[in-house]
Amino acid sequence: MAKFNLIVGSMLGAAEYVADHVADLLNQAGHQSEIHNPARLAKIVAEPDAIVLVVTSTHGAGEVPDNLQPFVKDLYEQKPDLGAFRYGVIALGDRSYDTFCAGGKTLDQRLAECGASRIGERLEIDVTQYEIPEDAAEAWIQPWMASIS
């Protein structure tokens, strides 16, 4: 079974709830998961065999939430070689904004630029369409887990 490092970016709590639920689902499937809130790049880089799963909302004019800003800053400044890493992204946003899921898109792009390989497609959850965003994440995580081998 796999080890997962869940990197959480949240301002109002929705992404935290999604990350907690996803961690429970991963654990129930026999995987090991650790939630990083706030995330520290040095800790993530120290575990290249762990699969990184970003769960983040978008804040302001398309920025990542405050608790994730230092992590993103370190990714840009340190430019680590993440060629051995695999990752996934669950992004939350409001489709009525032109910055829909920009926080997740930013992390997705930056991880790829550092050489990490994304597993499957990025999940973009429109929080105006899901009363409980965890439901959308649960529907996505089951086939996503199956694609990990």
Stockholm file with secondary structure:
# STOCKHOLM 1.0

chainA/1-149         MAKFNLIVGSMLGAAEYVADHVADLLNQAGHQSEIHNPARLAKIVAEPDAIVLVVTSTHGAGEVPDNLQPFVKDLYEQKPDLGAFRYGVIALGDRSYDTFCAGGKTLDQRLAECGASRIGERLEIDVTQYEIPEDAAEAWIQPWMASIS
#=GR chainA/1-149 SS CCEEEEEEECSSSHHHHHHHHHHHHHHHTTCEEEEESSCCHHHHHTCTTSEEEEEECCBTTTBCCGGGHHHHHHHHHHCCCCTTCEEEEEEEECTTSTTTTHHHHHHHHHHHHTTCEECSCCEEEETTTCSSHHHHHHHHHHHHHHTCC
#=GC SS_cons         CCEEEEEEECSSSHHHHHHHHHHHHHHHTTCEEEEESSCCHHHHHTCTTSEEEEEECCBTTTBCCGGGHHHHHHHHHHCCCCTTCEEEEEEEECTTSTTTTHHHHHHHHHHHHTTCEECSCCEEEETTTCSSHHHHHHHHHHHHHHTCC
//
